[in-house]
Amino acid sequence: MAAPPVDGKVREALSRPQSVIDITTTGRKSGESRRLEIVLHNIDGHLYISGQPSRRRRSWLANLDGNPNLTVHLKRGVKADLPATAREITEPVERRQVLDGIARHWNRGDVDVMMQYSPLIEVTIDGARPS
């Protein structure tokens, strides 16, 4: 099924430096839909989701390991449900570059800790690219 076209309001919402959104993933073991609130970051026109440093692997990240398809739910101002695909970023140079940008959004100075303990995925909205 083709993704719905992304209109100007949705494109504008995706272009914000950071937005509180919901995502829906599919449970890796249960197969059930799992929805949670999270922050989406736009860095140089690419969309990313990270999280606070933790030694515990996030269930949403484990779910995306099993099935990289997710739904991004815009909910503040513009409302839209956007099919998307996730890619975990593990390569150190790319990871540091992205986490540096996220750390700036969050006013954090502990990128080394984030490198070691923060989840990080790139989100590609099916059929769209933010500006």
Secondary structure, 3 states (H helix, E strand, C coil): CCCCCCCHHHHHHHCCCEEEEEEEEECCCCCCEEEEEEEEEEECCEEEEECCCCCCCCHHHHHHHHCCEEEEEECCCCCEEEEEEEEECCCHHHHHHHHHHHHHHHCCCCHHHHHHHCCEEEEEECCCCCC
